[in-house]
């Protein structure tokens, strides 16, 4: 059974081009050319990945992302944005998009990013975990259950998107170790392309909003200036 991809894009030439390249990956793409129809399709069907354009004629792709994330927290979402629209890219990530592609984009990069998203989806859907693998990470009052895809902090369940979970899971497996944005892109997203550091920054901010008592002075996920980020084991109490 092939993976299903939904493309929400009003420019039919671009939608068809993306669909062709998804076919090349052995995927089954569906296309919607309006935001309302695309949102309804995404909510009613099961797709491994939804690719949505920010600029749509009837509703914003940002609104689609927000509503879809609320209804399906684990849905993989990639946004298409104008290369000059940095604000839209940041907003999309803050609203829950897992990744974005700036137009015009490289076909190879698009395919690589889609494959990376699908690898994470398949990893989360996999039930079996090798017996030698550590299924739960506990650091202070933070517990990350890798098998059940659950996070609790101070006995409270924390709702995370699939990418937020993967990022926290990776940092939790390497407490107090500092990782650059480039290393996190490689390890969590499965690629690194210059100019996509906003992806890491936005997901770090979202994790802090869900874990930190004071996001202006983070104690759990800390910035090491000039280097990157780390999960501070001493701050998880």
C-alpha positions as a Markdown table, in Angstrom:
| # | Residue | x | y | z |
|---|---|---|---|---|
| 1 | Unk | 0.0 | 0.0 | 0.0 |
| 2 | Unk | 1.5 | 3.3 | -1.1 |
| 3 | Unk | 1.6 | 6.4 | 1.0 |
| 4 | Unk | -1.1 | 9.0 | 0.3 |
| 5 | Unk | -0.1 | 12.7 | -0.1 |
| 6 | Unk | -2.5 | 15.6 | -0.3 |
| 7 | Unk | -1.5 | 18.7 | -2.3 |
| 8 | Unk | -3.5 | 21.9 | -1.6 |
| 9 | Unk | -2.3 | 24.4 | -4.2 |
| 10 | Unk | -4.4 | 26.8 | -6.3 |
| 11 | Unk | -1.9 | 27.1 | -9.1 |
| 12 | Unk | -2.8 | 24.0 | -11.1 |
| 13 | Unk | 0.6 | 23.8 | -12.9 |
| 14 | Unk | 2.5 | 23.8 | -9.6 |
| 15 | Unk | 0.1 | 21.2 | -8.1 |
| 16 | Unk | 0.5 | 19.0 | -11.1 |
| 17 | Unk | 4.3 | 19.4 | -11.0 |
| 18 | Unk | 4.4 | 18.4 | -7.4 |
| 19 | Unk | 2.1 | 15.5 | -8.0 |
| 20 | Unk | 4.4 | 14.2 | -10.8 |
| 21 | Unk | 7.4 | 14.3 | -8.5 |
| 22 | Unk | 5.4 | 12.5 | -5.8 |
| 23 | Unk | 4.5 | 9.8 | -8.3 |
| 24 | Unk | 8.3 | 9.4 | -9.0 |
| 25 | Unk | 8.7 | 8.5 | -5.3 |
| 26 | Unk | 6.0 | 5.8 | -5.6 |
| 27 | Unk | 3.5 | 7.9 | -3.7 |
| 28 | Unk | -0.2 | 8.5 | -4.4 |
| 29 | Unk | -1.0 | 12.2 | -4.6 |
| 30 | Unk | -4.4 | 13.8 | -4.4 |
| 31 | Unk | -4.8 | 17.5 | -5.4 |
| 32 | Unk | -7.2 | 20.2 | -4.2 |
| 33 | Unk | -7.2 | 23.7 | -5.7 |
| 34 | Unk | -9.1 | 25.6 | -3.0 |
| 35 | Unk | -8.3 | 25.9 | 0.7 |
| 36 | Unk | -11.8 | 24.9 | 2.0 |
| 37 | Unk | -12.0 | 21.8 | -0.2 |
| 38 | Unk | -8.4 | 20.9 | 0.8 |
| 39 | Unk | -9.1 | 21.3 | 4.5 |
| 40 | Unk | -12.2 | 19.2 | 4.3 |
| 41 | Unk | -10.3 | 16.5 | 2.4 |
| 42 | Unk | -7.5 | 16.5 | 4.9 |
| 43 | Unk | -9.9 | 16.2 | 7.8 |
| 44 | Unk | -12.0 | 13.4 | 6.3 |
| 45 | Unk | -9.2 | 11.2 | 4.8 |
| 46 | Unk | -6.0 | 9.7 | 6.2 |
| 47 | Unk | -2.9 | 11.2 | 4.5 |
| 48 | Unk | 0.7 | 10.5 | 5.5 |
| 49 | Unk | 1.6 | 14.1 | 4.5 |
| 50 | Unk | -0.3 | 17.3 | 3.6 |
| 51 | Unk | 1.5 | 19.8 | 1.4 |
| 52 | Unk | -0.3 | 23.2 | 1.6 |
| 53 | Unk | 0.4 | 26.5 | -0.1 |
| 54 | Unk | 0.2 | 29.6 | 2.1 |
| 55 | Unk | -1.5 | 31.8 | -0.5 |
| 56 | Unk | -4.9 | 30.4 | -1.5 |
| 57 | Unk | -7.8 | 32.3 | -2.9 |
| 58 | Unk | -10.5 | 31.4 | -0.4 |
| 59 | Unk | -8.6 | 30.8 | 2.9 |
| 60 | Unk | -5.1 | 31.1 | 4.1 |
| 61 | Unk | -2.8 | 28.1 | 4.2 |
| 62 | Unk | -1.9 | 29.2 | 7.7 |
| 63 | Unk | -5.5 | 28.8 | 8.8 |
| 64 | Unk | -5.6 | 25.4 | 7.2 |
| 65 | Unk | -2.4 | 24.4 | 9.1 |
| 66 | Unk | -3.8 | 25.7 | 12.4 |
| 67 | Unk | -7.2 | 23.9 | 12.1 |
| 68 | Unk | -5.6 | 20.7 | 10.8 |
| 69 | Unk | -3.1 | 20.7 | 13.6 |
| 70 | Unk | -5.8 | 21.1 | 16.2 |
| 71 | Unk | -7.9 | 18.3 | 14.8 |
| 72 | Unk | -5.0 | 15.9 | 14.0 |
| 73 | Unk | -2.0 | 16.7 | 16.2 |
| 74 | Unk | 0.2 | 14.1 | 14.6 |
| 75 | Unk | -0.5 | 14.9 | 11.0 |
| 76 | Unk | 2.6 | 15.7 | 9.0 |
| 77 | Unk | 2.3 | 19.1 | 7.3 |
| 78 | Unk | 4.6 | 20.8 | 4.9 |
| 79 | Unk | 3.9 | 24.4 | 3.7 |
| 80 | Unk | 4.8 | 26.0 | 0.4 |
| 81 | Unk | 5.7 | 29.7 | 0.7 |
| 82 | Unk | 7.1 | 32.5 | -1.5 |
| 83 | Unk | 10.8 | 32.8 | -1.1 |
| 84 | Unk | 10.4 | 36.5 | 0.0 |
| 85 | Unk | 7.7 | 35.7 | 2.6 |
| 86 | Unk | 9.8 | 35.1 | 5.7 |
| 87 | Unk | 6.9 | 36.1 | 7.9 |
| 88 | Unk | 4.7 | 33.4 | 6.5 |
| 89 | Unk | 7.3 | 30.8 | 6.9 |
| 90 | Unk | 7.8 | 31.7 | 10.6 |
| 91 | Unk | 4.1 | 31.9 | 11.2 |
| 92 | Unk | 3.5 | 28.5 | 9.5 |
| 93 | Unk | 6.1 | 26.9 | 11.7 |
| 94 | Unk | 4.7 | 28.5 | 14.9 |
| 95 | Unk | 1.2 | 27.3 | 14.0 |
| 96 | Unk | 2.4 | 23.7 | 13.7 |
| 97 | Unk | 3.9 | 23.0 | 10.3 |
| 98 | Unk | 6.6 | 20.4 | 10.4 |
| 99 | Unk | 8.5 | 22.0 | 7.5 |
| 100 | Unk | 8.3 | 24.4 | 4.6 |
| 101 | Unk | 9.5 | 24.8 | 1.1 |
| 102 | Unk | 10.2 | 28.2 | -0.5 |
| 103 | Unk | 9.2 | 28.7 | -4.1 |
| 104 | Unk | 10.8 | 28.2 | -6.5 |
| 105 | Unk | 12.2 | 25.0 | -5.2 |
| 106 | Unk | 14.5 | 22.3 | -6.3 |
| 107 | Unk | 12.8 | 19.0 | -7.3 |
| 108 | Unk | 15.5 | 17.0 | -5.6 |
| 109 | Unk | 15.2 | 19.0 | -2.4 |
| 110 | Unk | 11.4 | 18.7 | -2.4 |
| 111 | Unk | 11.6 | 14.9 | -2.8 |
| 112 | Unk | 14.3 | 14.7 | -0.1 |
| 113 | Unk | 12.2 | 16.7 | 2.3 |
| 114 | Unk | 9.1 | 14.6 | 1.6 |
| 115 | Unk | 11.1 | 11.4 | 2.1 |
| 116 | Unk | 12.3 | 12.7 | 5.4 |
| 117 | Unk | 8.8 | 13.5 | 6.6 |
| 118 | Unk | 7.6 | 10.1 | 5.6 |
| 119 | Unk | 10.4 | 8.3 | 7.4 |
| 120 | Unk | 9.4 | 10.1 | 10.6 |
| 121 | Unk | 5.7 | 9.2 | 10.0 |
| 122 | Unk | 6.6 | 5.5 | 9.5 |
| 123 | Unk | 8.8 | 5.5 | 12.5 |
| 124 | Unk | 6.0 | 6.8 | 14.7 |
| 125 | Unk | 3.5 | 4.3 | 13.2 |
| 126 | Unk | 5.8 | 1.4 | 13.8 |
| 127 | Unk | 4.6 | -0.7 | 16.8 |
| 128 | Unk | 7.6 | -3.0 | 17.3 |
| 129 | Unk | 10.6 | -1.6 | 19.1 |
| 130 | Unk | 13.7 | -3.8 | 19.4 |
| 131 | Unk | 13.9 | -5.2 | 22.9 |
| 132 | Unk | 17.4 | -3.8 | 23.3 |
| 133 | Unk | 16.2 | -0.3 | 22.6 |
| 134 | Unk | 15.4 | 1.9 | 25.5 |
| 135 | Unk | 11.7 | 2.6 | 25.2 |
| 136 | Unk | 11.4 | 5.3 | 27.9 |
| 137 | Unk | 13.7 | 8.2 | 28.7 |
| 138 | Unk | 13.4 | 9.7 | 32.2 |
| 139 | Unk | 15.2 | 12.8 | 33.2 |
| 140 | Unk | 14.1 | 14.3 | 36.5 |
| 141 | Unk | 10.3 | 14.8 | 36.3 |
| 142 | Unk | 10.3 | 14.5 | 32.5 |
| 143 | Unk | 9.4 | 11.2 | 30.9 |
| 144 | Unk | 9.5 | 10.5 | 27.2 |
| 145 | Unk | 7.8 | 7.2 | 26.2 |
| 146 | Unk | 9.2 | 6.5 | 22.7 |
| 147 | Unk | 6.9 | 3.5 | 22.1 |
| 148 | Unk | 3.6 | 5.1 | 23.0 |
| 149 | Unk | 4.6 | 8.6 | 21.8 |
| 150 | Unk | 3.8 | 10.2 | 25.1 |
| 151 | Unk | 5.5 | 12.9 | 27.2 |
| 152 | Unk | 4.7 | 13.7 | 30.8 |
| 153 | Unk | 6.3 | 16.5 | 32.8 |
| 154 | Unk | 5.6 | 16.8 | 36.5 |
| 155 | Unk | 2.9 | 14.2 | 36.2 |
| 156 | Unk | 1.1 | 16.2 | 33.5 |
| 157 | Unk | 0.7 | 15.0 | 29.9 |
| 158 | Unk | 2.2 | 17.3 | 27.3 |
| 159 | Unk | 0.6 | 17.3 | 23.9 |
| 160 | Unk | 3.2 | 17.5 | 21.2 |
| 161 | Unk | 3.2 | 17.3 | 17.4 |
| 162 | Unk | 5.1 | 14.5 | 15.8 |
| 163 | Unk | 8.1 | 16.8 | 15.0 |
| 164 | Unk | 8.1 | 18.4 | 18.5 |
| 165 | Unk | 8.1 | 14.9 | 19.9 |
| 166 | Unk | 11.0 | 13.8 | 17.7 |
| 167 | Unk | 13.0 | 16.9 | 18.7 |
| 168 | Unk | 12.4 | 16.5 | 22.4 |
| 169 | Unk | 13.1 | 12.7 | 22.1 |
| 170 | Unk | 16.4 | 13.3 | 20.4 |
| 171 | Unk | 17.5 | 16.0 | 23.0 |
| 172 | Unk | 16.3 | 13.7 | 25.8 |
| 173 | Unk | 18.5 | 10.9 | 24.6 |
| 174 | Unk | 21.5 | 13.2 | 24.8 |
| 175 | Unk | 21.0 | 15.3 | 27.9 |
| 176 | Unk | 23.4 | 18.2 | 28.4 |
| 177 | Unk | 24.9 | 17.7 | 25.0 |
| 178 | Unk | 24.9 | 20.8 | 22.8 |
| 179 | Unk | 23.7 | 20.5 | 19.2 |
| 180 | Unk | 23.9 | 23.1 | 16.4 |
| 181 | Unk | 20.9 | 23.9 | 14.3 |
| 182 | Unk | 22.6 | 22.1 | 11.4 |
| 183 | Unk | 23.0 | 19.0 | 13.5 |
| 184 | Unk | 19.4 | 19.0 | 14.6 |
| 185 | Unk | 18.2 | 19.4 | 11.1 |
| 186 | Unk | 20.3 | 16.4 | 10.1 |
| 187 | Unk | 19.3 | 14.2 | 13.1 |
| 188 | Unk | 15.6 | 15.1 | 13.5 |
| 189 | Unk | 14.5 | 16.3 | 10.1 |
| 190 | Unk | 16.8 | 14.1 | 8.1 |
| 191 | Unk | 18.5 | 16.8 | 6.0 |
| 192 | Unk | 20.3 | 20.1 | 6.1 |
| 193 | Unk | 19.9 | 22.9 | 3.6 |
| 194 | Unk | 21.2 | 26.4 | 4.3 |
| 195 | Unk | 18.6 | 28.9 | 5.2 |
| 196 | Unk | 16.2 | 26.6 | 7.0 |
| 197 | Unk | 17.3 | 27.3 | 10.5 |
| 198 | Unk | 13.9 | 28.9 | 11.2 |
| 199 | Unk | 12.5 | 25.3 | 11.2 |
| 200 | Unk | 14.6 | 24.4 | 14.3 |
| 201 | Unk | 14.1 | 27.8 | 16.0 |
| 202 | Unk | 10.3 | 27.6 | 15.8 |
| 203 | Unk | 10.1 | 24.1 | 17.1 |
| 204 | Unk | 12.4 | 24.9 | 20.0 |
| 205 | Unk | 10.1 | 27.9 | 20.8 |
| 206 | Unk | 7.0 | 25.7 | 20.7 |
| 207 | Unk | 8.6 | 23.1 | 23.0 |
| 208 | Unk | 9.6 | 25.9 | 25.4 |
| 209 | Unk | 6.0 | 27.2 | 25.4 |
| 210 | Unk | 4.8 | 23.8 | 26.5 |
| 211 | Unk | 7.5 | 22.9 | 29.1 |
| 212 | Unk | 9.0 | 26.1 | 30.6 |
| 213 | Unk | 7.5 | 28.1 | 33.4 |
| 214 | Unk | 9.1 | 31.2 | 32.1 |
| 215 | Unk | 10.0 | 31.1 | 28.3 |
| 216 | Unk | 12.1 | 34.3 | 28.7 |
| 217 | Unk | 14.4 | 32.4 | 31.0 |
| 218 | Unk | 14.3 | 28.7 | 29.8 |
| 219 | Unk | 15.7 | 26.2 | 32.3 |
| 220 | Unk | 14.9 | 23.0 | 30.4 |
| 221 | Unk | 15.8 | 23.6 | 26.7 |
| 222 | Unk | 18.6 | 26.1 | 26.8 |
| 223 | Unk | 20.4 | 28.1 | 24.2 |
| 224 | Unk | 24.2 | 27.9 | 24.2 |
| 225 | Unk | 25.0 | 31.2 | 22.4 |
| 226 | Unk | 27.0 | 30.8 | 19.2 |
| 227 | Unk | 26.7 | 27.0 | 19.4 |
| 228 | Unk | 23.1 | 25.7 | 19.6 |
| 229 | Unk | 20.7 | 24.1 | 22.0 |
| 230 | Unk | 20.7 | 21.5 | 24.7 |
| 231 | Unk | 18.3 | 19.8 | 27.2 |
| 232 | Unk | 19.5 | 20.8 | 30.6 |
| 233 | Unk | 19.1 | 17.9 | 32.9 |
| 234 | Unk | 19.5 | 20.1 | 36.0 |
| 235 | Unk | 16.5 | 22.2 | 34.9 |
| 236 | Unk | 14.1 | 19.3 | 34.7 |
| 237 | Unk | 12.7 | 19.1 | 38.2 |
